[in-house]
Every structure is written in C-alpha cells, then in structure tokens.
Amino acid sequence: MNREKLAWILSLILIAMLAFQLPGSMAHRDDDYAFVKTLIDVHRQVSTNYVEPIDEDKLRNGSVNGMMGELDPYSVYIPAAKTEEFDSLLEGSFKGVGIELSQLEDGNIEVVSPIPDSPAHKAGVQAGDIIVSVNGVEIKGKKIAEVQTIIKGPLGSPVKLNVRHPDGKEVELNMTRQEIVMPTVMGYRRDAANAWDYWVSKSPKIAYLRITQFTGDTFTELKRAMDTIVGQGVQGLVLDLRFNPGGRLDQATKVVNLFVPDGVIVVTKGLHRTEETVRADPKAALSKRFPIIVLVNEHSASAAEIVAGSLMDNKRALILGTRSFGKGSVQEVIQLEKDEGEVKLTVAYYYLPSGRLVHRKKGATDWGVEPQINVPVSEKLEAEIYQEQGEAELFHKPLPLTPATQPAATQPAPDIQLREAVSTMVNSIDKFGDDQLVPTTQPATRASAAATQPAAS
C-alpha cells in the first residue's frame, strides 16, 4: 500500500473517531471532513508531482501558518521546538533583539515599540519603523509569524535589519541577539546611586512612573514604587504608557485595581467564550487618593489601553496625548495534542467599562483610547522623546521638560506631552487640593498651550 493511500485511510479513521468523540453538530464534522480532504489532496499532488524533494516538516508548518495568517496578525502557530522560547516571552525574558511587531492592513510589518535597552533599541530601531528586510531577506508579503521566526535565532548570533523610519529614511541596523530581561517600571531619572528618582516636581510633589510593558512582574514592580512615593508624600502621579505594547491582562487589571477601589475594570467577550467581567477588589486598592494623569500615544497598545481606558471610564484619571493603537483582542495559548506545539489564538475582545470596544477592526472609525486632552507631536519629536526615555535610564538624564541652556542646535526638544501633564497636574492641585481627582474634561487639543506653558520644578 502506498503512502498516499495509507494517509487517506488513516485520515478517514481519524475523522470517524472524531465524529463519535467530539461534541458539535453533524455540519461541523462535515466541515472537518471537507477541510482534511482538501489538505490530503493537495499534499498528494505536491508529494507526487513537485519538481524538487519536499521537506514534510516545512509543508506541515507552512500549511498551519497559512491558515492562522488568514485570521489576524495576533493568532499564530508555535511549533513544539519554539514553545519554550515563546512561553518565556510571557514571563518577561527571551532571546532576541527586543521588538514588538504588528502587521498593517497593507501587509507591512511595523515596529510597535522596541524594548528599552534591547539590542534593537541600542541599534536605533524606532517605534513606527517598517521592517524592509532581515539579513538581506525581503519580507514584503510575509506573515508576521514568519518574520518573527526570521528575526529570532541563537543567543549571541548577529542579525541585520533594514528598516524604513517614519520620516521615510531607510537604514541598515546591525545587532546581536541576546537574553532580554525586562524591568518594566521606570522613574523620572536615575540618581547618583543608580536608583530611580520618581519626582518630576518637588513642590507640589508630583511623581512620574513609566510602564514599558506588562509582564509577570509589572504589578510587583509598580506596587514597590507606589509604596515608596506614597511614603514620601505624593500629591499627584503622571503614569506614562506611551510606547507600551501591552502584555499580560492579569497585570493590567491589578494595576487598575491599585487605583480603583470598586466598579468594573474590563469586560471580555468572544463568540465561543463566556463573557467575563473583572471587577475591582476594594482590599487591593491604595488607601491614599491623589490625582492621576495617564500619557498615551499611537504606540500604546493592548494591556496599556485597558489601563488607560479603565482609569478614564472609572473617572480616576485624565488621559493626555494622542489616540492609542487599538489592539484590544484577547489571545489564549492553547496546547495541541501529542507535543505538536501551541496555538496563540484570538478568542475574545476587550471592552472598557463604558462598553467601548478597544480593538481597531478593519474599516473602523472608533477604536483605542481617545485622550481627553489631545497633545499631538511630530514624528521627529516623538522619536526624540523615545530616545530621551532610554537615556534617562542609561545615562542618568532627566526627561527634558524645558529648553536646555546649551545652543538651540544641540539642546533636546522638550517633551511637550509630559510638560502639559505636569502643568495640568499643578493647576489641579492648586485649585482642588491633592486629595481630589483631576476633573474630567471634554476632549481638547492643547498643542500650542503645551509649547508655551512653563514647567513645574
């Protein structure tokens, strides 16, 4: 008996067994049968007629990746050989270059954000970059899972990315893959002892905290920082979620609960999933109340959008910046049988307490989190702000709020979004006191005001 006939018989037996063992309608089983039949027919023609020898593993992985690629950019197949590496990403460490990717509607692969202090960040990869090629291999037309596989590789091995910056300039960037361990909560600047200084203003006492992404340790890191600033008499907090690509939902909801003592935090709904509502636990919230302003931009995604949107809907924070990315889908990692790997599958969408869908569906005009105070910045200034954030960590430099004293040609441009947040916070504390929330306002654009108001010191 030849191989094709054997495969066909085994498949029929498998389908017959599934028909008796799996729940579901007969129509569903008919769909399974038709699907498997097509795969077998195509495989038979390829194995019988293709001009070159075929790699069965590549064919199998390619067929699965092709199917997953028809769903959305976030649903992917992880072969058994890659599951350990993939699972480590969920815990905040991995071997790679340190970039979060997204696939645009036109098929281009965009950098949502490079991870601070990663090889990609040090080499000059920017948020909003388009990946053109990897090690000389053009990636136009490739699915995001395939591009991620090409970029990843052995620890210590080199990789070359050709990227097109948001300003249209195309550059070649060289980096070395390494173990990426990511602290996720940063302060305003490093002090002489290399500890974080959280104070962006000493009078009134306004703290600045930046969350770079949501990993398994994010809440613990944030709680530790909050205990410090509360103990030192915090009067207001600027929480920076710009360039944050998201991460673990459980960490995001814990962060929200830290500031919200009651009410809905987030709702998840899916066609095949029971609707789930996450509510705040009063015992998990801080006892001290103070105003909060959250900074977001178009590179704030997923869990970052849940935090910003939930704090806004619960009237616990004012949102400032530009509209967020619009990645509000829930991915579940499902283990396949017999060590065949895993699938990361989109199973639901996030909905904010107000009922708004965060996710940006094709053709949508309403998505993400729209700031109450819109402070747009140019692509050039946005890139400078991101660079300054990294240097605040690496070189003990504060984020620039005001023009520096050196000549204009060399001084860093002020972070007008952060400056507007600090100015708004100072005005709020002066008017309402530090035990009151920043009052919510109608959406407004304050680009010109942000460029002229003096910063607090």
C-alpha positions, 0 to 999 in steps of 0.5 A: 500500500502506498503512502498516499493511500495509507494517509487517506485511510488513516485520515478517514479513521481519524475523522470517524473517531472524531465524529463519535468523540467530539461534541458539535453538530453533524455540519461541523464534522462535515466541515472537518471532513471537507477541510482534511480532504482538501489538505490530503489532496493537495499534499498528494499532488505536491508529494507526487508531482513537485519538481524538487524533494519536499521537506514534510516538516516545512509543508506541515508548518507552512500549511498551519501558518497559512491558515492562522495568517488568514485570521489576524496578525495576533493568532499564530502557530508555535511549533513544539521546538519554539514553545519554550522560547515563546512561553518565556516571552510571557514571563518577561525574558527571551532571546532576541533583539527586543521588538514588538511587531504588528502587521498593517492592513497593507501587509507591512510589518511595523515596529510597535515599540522596541524594548528599552535597552534591547539590542534593537533599541541600542541599534536605533530601531524606532517605534513606527519603523517598517521592517524592509528586510532581515539579513538581506531577506525581503519580507514584503508579503510575509506573515508576521509569524514568519518574520518573527521566526526570521528575526529570532535565532541563537543567543549571541548570533548577529542579525541585520535589519533594514528598516524604513523610519517614519520620516521615510529614511531607510537604514541598515541596523546591525545587532546581536541577539541576546537574553532580554530581561525586562524591568518594566517600571521606570522613574523620572531619572536615575540618581547618583546611586543608580536608583530611580528618582520618581519626582518630576516636581518637588513642590507640589510633589508630583511623581512620574512612573513609566510602564514599558510593558506588562509582564509577570512582574509589572504589578510587583514592580509598580506596587514597590514604587507606589509604596515608596512615593506614597511614603514620601508624600505624593500629591499627584502621579503622571503614569506614562504608557506611551510606547507600551505594547501591552502584555499580560491582562492579569497585570493590567487589571491589578494595576487598575485595581491599585487605583480603583477601589470598586466598579468594573475594570474590563469586560471580555467577550468572544463568540465561543467564550463566556463573557467575563467581567473583572471587577475591582477588589476594594482590599487591593486598592491604595488607601491614599487618593491623589490625582492621576494623569495617564500619557498615551500615544499611537504606540500604546497598545493592548494591556496599556489601553485597558489601563488607560481606558479603565482609569478614564471610564472609572473617572480616576484619571485624565488621559493626555496625548494622542489616540492609542493603537487599538489592539484590544483582542484577547489571545489564549495559548492553547496546547495541541495534542501529542507535543505538536506545539501551541496555538496563540489564538484570538478568542475574545475582545476587550471592552472598557467599562463604558462598553467601548470596544478597544480593538481597531477592526478593519474599516473602523472609525472608533477604536483605542483610547481617545485622550481627553486632552489631545497633545499631538507631536511630530514624528521627529519629536516623538522619536526624540522623546523615545530616545530621551526615555532610554537615556534617562535610564542609561545615562542618568538624564532627566526627561527634558521638560524645558529648553536646555541652556546649551545652543538651540542646535544641540539642546533636546526638544522638550517633551511637550506631552509630559510638560502639559501633564505636569502643568495640568497636574499643578493647576489641579492641585492648586485649585482642588487640593491633592486629595481630589481627582483631576476633573474630567474634561471634554476632549481638547487639543492643547498643542500650542498651550503645551509649547508655551506653558512653563514647567513645574520644578 
